Amino acid sequence: MAHQDSTSRTKTRTGAPGVEGNGAPDARGSAGGVAVPPADVAAFPPIADYAFLSDCEANCLVAPSGSVEWMCLPRPDSPSVFGSLLDRSAGHFRISPYGVTVPAARRYLPGSMILETTWQTGTGWVIVRDALVMGPWHNRTRRSRTYRRTPDDWDAEHVLLRTIRCVSGTVEMELTCEPAFDYHRSSARWSYIGDDYHQAAAEPVPAPRDRPRPSDLRTDADGGEPQHDSPTLTLTTDMRLGLEGRDARARTRLVEGDQLYVALSWSALPPPHTYDEAADAMWRTAEYWRQWINIGSFPDHPWREYLQRSALTLKGLTYAPTGALMAAATTSLPETPGGSRNWDYRYTWVRDSTFALWSLYTLGLNREADDFFAYIAEASGSDDGSERPLQVMYGIGGERTLTEGTLDHLGGYEGARPVRIGNGAYDQAQHDMWGALLDSIYLHLRSRDQIPEFLWPLIVEQVGKAIDNWREPDRGIWEVRGEPQHFTASKVMCWVALDRGARLARMHGESEYSAQWSKIADEIRDDVLEHGLDERGVFTQYYGGTSLDASLLLVVLRRFLPPDDPRARATVLAIADELTVNGLVLRYRTDSTDDGLDGEEGTFTICSFWLVAALVEIGEVARARRLCERLLSFASPLMLYSEELDPHTGRHLGNFPQAFTHLSLINAIVHLIRAERRVATGRFRPAHRG
């Protein structure tokens, strides 16, 4: 994923009034310029050890200890209510055996987004299941205020449900729910509901208004900045709750056969009030996910489970009311341990759209693909016919203003600061976006008989933007902070805009437009071939430079050149041989690229999966398979991926789980499966056909 344009820098932490911190020092400086994490980093679980849950309207991350450590409500881009992922004092919701922090086993129930954790103690065994509950569509008497896509038969019930079953011996279970509203800038006030100890509500205590609050935003009617109100949380359980300050606690002893439930809810929909109701809700949720995954088309192959888990993760990263696909569920997980390359990825990037649509359509998940395309078309178009410039990214509700700020009272994951919210790259000049949008439209429409009339003006407008700007420098696909350059990949994507525009014009019967745009596409191609190659015939990062860039794999994947062209082949092999560390692909060499940032970064997993697909395209199938097998070995214990991998340790870095990584995984695996089946069919059908 790309970086943000912001002038903010890491600052020495100063605790905000009324906010307890972990005391982590600023950890950017050290010998050799490598960031050194603070001494208490062991308090943070490895990024890859988190589980991801979703109901397609909210999501959360669950640590191996049984603690929900990241959850934003009511939307995934809202302020956090549990944020100990970014500061150990910023709220959590834990259920586990007393005195035990390491489970015996964790898994997703097959074909679902239900997490099952098995615990062993010295006296017994217990199984905990966690899910964000799905149920039948509930807006039966009035329309939803948030849905803009066609309603499904299922809907989110706005309940985080946790069930506990003792399967052997005796186990003492403990519950702790400690919300920290508004990114730990508002504390929680608990109160009982009813006459017993089984239900309580937590309300945010407003923070003083003399501090800047960049998250206090709500969706404007004109698609402006997102706004958020912290919801009241209701905790319902058959355990007996005690209210201790900002905590709700419970402890009870279970014997074999005992069963309990805990439900955290945040809307007017009723939570379960008995264990039987909770078990039924858990069954409905499993049924939803299994019915959904059954719609997909997955090859009978040993890597099928990776494809299915990636598909489930992508579904979980969608925001069902609008069809948006978030880049990731988190903000500010560092690309460099203890460093400052920390960004907010809870938004939608236009450049992801083609890979998203291709992956979803390839797996037979047409509804999600159609909804995402409708979101992209809606966000990039205009209802009243006025011109709205295409942006690099949008909010999940279609918001166009994503003001970036920092949360200086939070210590950051393993001391990596600043913690950022919002994203300053939303108004950057990045010339690849027109190609990404036009490629998405072409991919969506090429199997249909005609172009909808409302899309044709959008096509003409965006092709025109590419024509007007392709000769100008930009910030590039990676959103660098250095000086704008004539990035070769940006020129290639402008060619994609003209090439796909010409094809769409032919589909629409606009032969004059098609001829004109084809001619300009040829002009762009000639310019790139004249200025974007080095003396070896390898494409370079920018005109006149000598550096490599992983984005140049798009020369093959976007069909700028056929895969048997010597220049395409040379570029793929140069990246494989020269832009890798222990076989994993860097975006670029930070010591030879002016990206305006300090420090190092890991290898970008999306680029490594791109290389798998590109190697397949140029006929290096055996090498592609070896790389793909290695990449799959780096999957988290639950088959999830973050943005980057440390090439020396395999440690996951960056925001998590990362949509683009899972999209490129699908792309790479399907490329390989198709290539290996070529022996039986005598024909290879590439992923991105021209």
N, C-alpha and C positions, 0 to 999 in steps of 0.2 A: 504494500500500500504506500501511498505517497505521503510526503511530509507537508507541514504547514508553514505558512508565512506569518511569523509573529516576531515581534521585537522583544518579547518577554524573555528573561534569562533566569537562571537558578538564583535564588536568594537565600541568605541565611535565615533559617526558620525562626520565627517569633510566634509564640503561642497566642492564639486569639483569646480574648476574655471569655472565661467560662468553658473553654475547650481544652480538654486534657490531651496532651500529645505524648508521643513515645520518646521524645528527646533525641531523635535521630539527627546527627549533624549533616551539614551539606557535604556530599561525598563525591564531588566532581574531581577534585584535584588529587594527584598522586604522582609519583615518579613515573616518567615516561608518558604522562598524559592519560593513563588508563584509570578510569574511575574505580574507587575502592568502596565497596558497600560498608555500612556501619557494622559494629560488632554484633548487633542483635538481629542479623538477617535470618538466623535460624528460626525466628518467630514466624516467618512467612513461609507457607508451603511453596514448593516449586510451582510455577505457573501450570505446568503440564499435569499436575495432580488434582486440579480442580475439575469437578463435574459441572456440566451445563444443563440447565433445565429451562423450559420455555412453554408458554401457552399461546404463542404468536401474538401476544399483546404485552407481555412482561416476560422477563427472564431473570435468572439468578445463577450464581456460581456457588458450589458447595465444596468445602475443603474436605480432605480425608478424615479430619477429626469430627465430622458431622455438623460443622458450623457453616451456615449460610453467611458468606463474607462479602457478597456483592449483590445488591438488589436495588433497582431504581424504580420508583412508582410515582404516578400510575403508568408512565411510558418508559421504555428502555433508555430514553435520553433525558428522563427527569432526574432531579437530584436523588442521591442515594438515601435509602433508609437503613441499609446495612452496608457499611463501607470499610470494614477492617482489611479488605484487600489492599487499600491504599494508606491505612493508618490503623494500627492494632487497637486503637481506642475508639474507632469510628463506627461501632455498632456491629452486632452479630446475632445469630439465632441458632443455638446449638442444641442438639439432642444426641446423647451418647451414654454409654455406661459410665457410672461414676468412677473417676480416676483412670480411665482408659482413653488414649488419644489416637491409637493406631488400630485400624480395623483389620479383621482377618481377610476380608475380600470385598471388592466393589465391582459392580457391573451395571450396565443398563439391561433391563429386561429386553430380550430380543425383539427387534422391530418397534421399539418404543423409546420415549423420552422419560421413562421412569427409572430412577436410580435405586438400586438395591445395595445396601451395605450390611455385611455380616460381621458381627462383633463376637469375640471370644474373651471371656473374663476367667478368673481363677475358679469361678463357681458355676458358669453356665454360658449359654449361647443365645444371642438375640439377633433378629433381622429387622432393619429399619428400611422402609421404602418412602421415597420422596418424589413428589410430582407437583407440577402446576396443573390444576384440574381443568379438564375439558368436559363439556356437557352439551346437551341439545341447545339449539338456538333459542335464546331467551327473550329477545325483543319481539314479543308476539302481539302486544297491544299498541305499541308505538315504535316509530323508527329509531334506530340508533343515532346518536349525535355524532359519532365518530366514523362510522363505516362509509366508505366511498366506493368500495368494490361490491360485487354481487354477493349477498350473504350465502353462507354455506349452511349445511345441516347442523354443524357443530359450532360451538362458541366457547371462548374463555369464561371461566366462572370466577376469576379473580380470587383464587384460593391457592395458597401453598399448603399442601397436605402432606403430613408425615405420619405414617402408621408404624407401630412397634409390635413385634410378636416374639415372645420368649419360646424358643424351640427346645431348650434343654436346661436343666438345672435351675439356678436362681441368679437373677441379675438385678442390680440396683441401677435404675435409670435416672438421669438428670436432664432437666430442661432449663435453658437460660435464653431469654429473649430480651435483647438490649438494643432497641432502635436508637439511631442517631440521625435525626431528620436533617434534610437539606445539607448533605455532605458534612454532617457533624457540626453544623452551625446552629442548630436548634436541638434542644434536649427533649426528652419524652416525659409526659405526665400520664401515669397509669391510674385507672380507676376500675373498680369492679362493675360488672353488668349483672343484674339480678341479685338473688339473695344467697347464692352459694359461692363456691370457689372455682367454678368451672369456666368462667368467661370474664375477660377483662379487655379494656380498650386503652390504646396508647395514642395520645394526641400530641402534636408538636407544640412546644412552647416557643412562641415567636422570638427570634433573635433580635438584638438591638438593630435599629435601622441606620445607625451611624457608620456601619461598615459597608463597603461595596459588595453587592450581591449580583454577580453577573448571571446567576441561574434563575433569577426571578423573572421568568418570561412565560408568555402564553401565546398560543397560536393566534395570530391576527387573521382577520377575514381575508386580507389581501395576500396571504402567504408570507408574512413577515417573519419575525423572530418567534421561536417557540416559547410558551409560558407554561409554568408548572405550579400546581398547588400541592403541598404535602398532604397525603390522605390520612385519615384516621385508621389505625390498624386495630383489628379485633382478633384476639387470641381465644380460641375455643378448644377445650380439651376435656377428657374424662379424668385427667390428673387434677390434683388440687393445687391451684396457683397461689403463690405468695407474691406480693408486690413490695419490692425492696428498692426504693429510689427510682432510678430509671430502668430497673430490671423487673421482669416477671420471671419467677422461678418455680420449679416444681421438682420433687424427688419422690420416687416410689419404688418398691421392690416387687419384681415380677417373678413368678414361678412358671414352670413349663405349662404352656397352653394359654397363659395370660396374653391379652391383647389391649393396646391403647392407641389413641390417635391424638394428634395435635393439628389444628387448622388455623392458619393465619390468613385473614381475609381483609380486603380493602375496598369493598363496594357494598351496595345495598343487597346484592344477591346473598341468600342465606348460606352459611357454611354448614357442614355436617354437624349434627348434634348428638350422634351416637356412633359407636364403632361400626355398626352395620351400615349406617349411611356413609361413613368414611370408606369402608371397603367397597361399597357400590360405586362411589365416586372414583376410586382408584381403578376399578374394573372398567368403568366407562372411559377413563383416560387412556388406559391400555388399548381398549377397543378402537378408540379414535386413531391412535398412531398406527396400529396394525392395519386398519382399513385404509389409511392413507398410504402406507408404504406398499400395500398390495396393488395400488393403482399403478405404481411405477413399473418400469421394464428393466430388470437387472439381469445381466448375463449369468449363465451357469458357469461360474469361474471361481477359483480359490480366493480372488480378491473382491468377491461380491460383497462381503461384509464391510469392507472399506467404502465401497460405493454407497451402500445403504446408510452407514453412519454419517457419511458426508451429506447425503441427501437429507437425513433427519436434522442434521445441524443447520443446513441452509434453510430448511423449513422453520426451524426454531429461531433463526435470525431474521425472519420476515416479520413485518408489522401488518397483521391481517387487515385492519381497517382501511389501509391505503394501498397495500401490495408492496410497500418498500422492502428492500433487502439491505440490512445494515452491514457495514464492513466488518464490525465486530461488536461484541457485547460490552466492551469495557473502554475505559479511558486511562491513559497514562501508565500502562504497563510498559516498562522501559525496553528499548531496543538495545541498549548498552547497560549491563548491570551497574546500578548506582549512578547512571548518567542522566543526561537531560534531554535525550531524544524520546520524549514522552508526549503522546498525542491522543486526542479524543476521536475515536473511530465509530461512534454511535450514529453515524450518518450514512447516506447513500451516495456513492461515487458513480457518475455516468460512465466512466471508463470500465467499470466492472460489468456493465450491462450486457455486452455481447457474450462474454464468457458465462455469465449467469444464465442467459437465455439459452445458449447452446447446451450447457450442461443439463438444464431442466428439461428442455425438449428432448434431448438425447435419452434421458432416463424415463421419458413418457409422462413427466410431471407438467402437463400442459397448462393446467389451471394456474399453478403458481407462476409459470412463465408468462401467461397472458395477463395476470394481475400485475406482475412486475413491469411488463411493457406498458400497461395502462398507466401505472404510476409515473414511469419515465416520460411518457407522452404528455401526461397532465402537468407534471412539474416543469417541463421544458417548453410547453406551449402557453397560449394565452386565451382565456375565455372570451375576451372582448375584442380580439383581433389586433390589439396593440403589440408592439414588438417588445419582447423580453429576452435579453441576451441569455444564451445558454450558459449555465454555471458548471463548474467542476463537480460540485456536490450540492446536495439538498438535505434538509431535515426529513425525518421519516414521515412527517405530515405534509411534506412539500414546501417547508419553510425555506426561504431564500437568504435570510440573514442569520448567520451562525457566529455571533460575536464571540471571540476568544478571550478567556480570562484565566487567571491562575487562582488556586486555592492554597494560599501560602500557610494556612494553619495545619494542613495535612502533611505528614512526613513522607508520603510516597512509598510505593512498593520497594522494600529493601533500601529505603533512603533515596530512591531516584526522584529527583525534583527538578523543575516544578511539576505539580499536578495541574493539568490543564483541563478546562471544559470549554466547549465551543471549538470552532476550527477556523483559523484565520485564512485558510487557503480557498475559502468559498468564492472569493472574488479575484483570484489569481488569473493571469492570462496563460492558458495551457491549450495549445493548438491541437492536441490529440483528441479533444473531446468531441469535435464535430464528426470525426471518423468513427469514434465509438458509438455515437448516437445513430449515424446513418447505417453503420453495420448492424446495429440492433434492429432498426426498422426493416432493413433488408432481410435479416434472418427471420424476423417475425412474419413478414408478408410473403416470402418467396413460395410458400406452400398454399397461399390463398389466391383466389381468382382475381382480386382487384385491390387497389389501394383505397382505403376509406377517404372520402373527400376532405375530411377535417385534417388529415395528415399531409396532404399534398402541399399546402402553404408552408407547413413546418419544414418539409423536405427542401423546398426552394430556399427558404430563409437560411437554413443551416448550411446548405451547399454554398450559398452566397457568402456566408461568413468565412468558410474555408478558402474560397477564392480570394477574398479580400485580405486574408491574413497569412497565407501560407509562406509568403516571402519574408515575414517578420520573425525576429527571435522571440522566444518565450521561455517559461520556467521549466518546461519539459514534463514528461510523464511522472517523474519523481518529485515534482514541486520543490525544486532546489531553492535555496535562499541566496545563492550567489547571483552574479550578473546574468541576465537573460542571454541565451545562446541560440544559434541555429541548430537545435537538436535534430539529429537525423530521424529519430523515431517519430518526432512531431511532424516532420515533412511526410514520412511514410503514412501516418494516420490522416493527413490532409489528402494524400492520394486516395486512401480508402474512402474518404468522404465523397470525392468526385467520382470514383469508380462505382461505388454503391449507388450514388445519386443517379448516375447514367443508367444503371440497370433498373432502378426504380422508375425512372422516366420512361424507359421502354415498356415496362409493365403497365404504366399509366397511359400509354399511347402518346406521349409527348416526345416525338422523334427529334424535334429541333433542340429541346433541352438535352436530350441524350447525346446527340452529336457534339454539341457545344461542350458539355461536361467531360465527355470522353477525350476531347482534344486537350482540355486543360489537365486532365489526369495524366495524359502522355507527357505534357510539359513538366509536370511535377516529377514524374518518374525520371525523365531525362536529367533534370536538375539534381536529383538525389544521386543518380549514378555518376554524375560529373563531379560533385563536390563531397559526397558522403562516403567515399571509399578511400582506403589508404593504398600504398603501393603494392600491397599483397593481394588487393582485391577483397579486403575485409571491410565491412561497414564500421564506421567509427561513431563515437558518442555524439559528436557535433562536427559541423563543417570545419575542415582545416585542422582538426585535432587528431590525436593518435590513440586515445583511450577507448577501451571497449565499454559496452553498456548492455546489460541483459535484455533491455527493452528491444534490442535489435533482433532478438529471436522472432519478433513480430513480422519481420521481413518474410519469413516462411509461413508463420501461423496465420497472417492476414493476407497471404497470397500476393504480396507485392512482387515477388519473384517466384517462379516455380521451384520446387525443392531440388530439381536436378540442375538448376543454374549453378555454375561453379562459384559465383560470388555468394550465393545463399549458403551453399555447402561450406565454403571457407569460413563464413561468419559463424555458423553454428559450431564448427569444430574449434575455431579460435576461442569462443566463449567457453566451450567445454574444457579446453586445455589451459587457458590463460586467465580466466575470470572465476576460478574456483579455488576453494580451500578445502582440502581433503575431499574433493569431488563435489562439494556443494557450492552453489552459484551465488556470488555477490551481485548486488545491483550494479555496482561500479566500484572502482578503487577510491576510497575516500581520500587517499593521499594525492590523487591526481585529478580530482573533481572538485570544483569550487561549489560546494553545496551550502556554504555559509554556516556550517555547524561544526562543533568540536567533537572529538571522541571518535570511537570506532562503532561499528554495528555488526550484527551477525549476518549470516547468509540468509537471503530471502527465499523462503520455501516455495513461494509462487514461481520464482525464477527457476528453481531447480526442477519443478514439475513442468514448466515451459520447455526446459531443455529436454526432458524426456520426450515430449511430444515432437519437438523439432528434430531430435535424433531419429525418431521413427519416420518422420517425413522424408529425411534425406537417405533413408535406407539403413541406418545404423541401429537395427532393431535389437541386436544382442547387447550392445552398449546401453541402449535405452532401458532394457529390462534390468540390467545390473544396477543402474542408477535408481530406477523405480523401486526395486526391492530394498535398496538401502534407505530410501526416503520413507518407505512404509515401516521400516524397522524403527524409525524415530517417532512414530505416532505415540501419543500419550497412552497411558494404561487404558483409557476409555476411547481410544482411536480418534482423539481430537488433535488439532494443530493450532498453534499460535502463528504469528506472522513470520518469525525468524527462528533459526537454529544456530547455536554456537557450534561451529564446525569442528571444534576440538573435543567438546564434551557431549554434544547432542542436546544440551539444555535448551528448552523453549524460551524465546524472548519475544517481547511485543504483545500487542493486544490479543485477546483470547475469548472464544475461539474465533478464528479469522476466516471470513467468508471466502475471500479471494484464494486462500490456500486450498480450501476444500473444493472450490470451483476448478482450480488448476489440477488438483488430484483427479477429479472425475475426467477432465479432458485428457490427462496423461494416460490413465488406466484404459480408457476406452480406445485411445489411439493404439496402445499396445495390444489389446485384445483383438482389435480389428486386423492389425498387422499379422499377428500370429495365426489368425484364422484365414489369412490370405492363402496359406498353403493348401487349405481344403477347398476354398472357393476360387482360387486363381485370380482374385481381384482384391485390391486394397482400396477401401473407401475412407478417405481421410476425414478428419473431424470438420475442418473448415474448408469446404469445397468452394472454389472460385465460381 
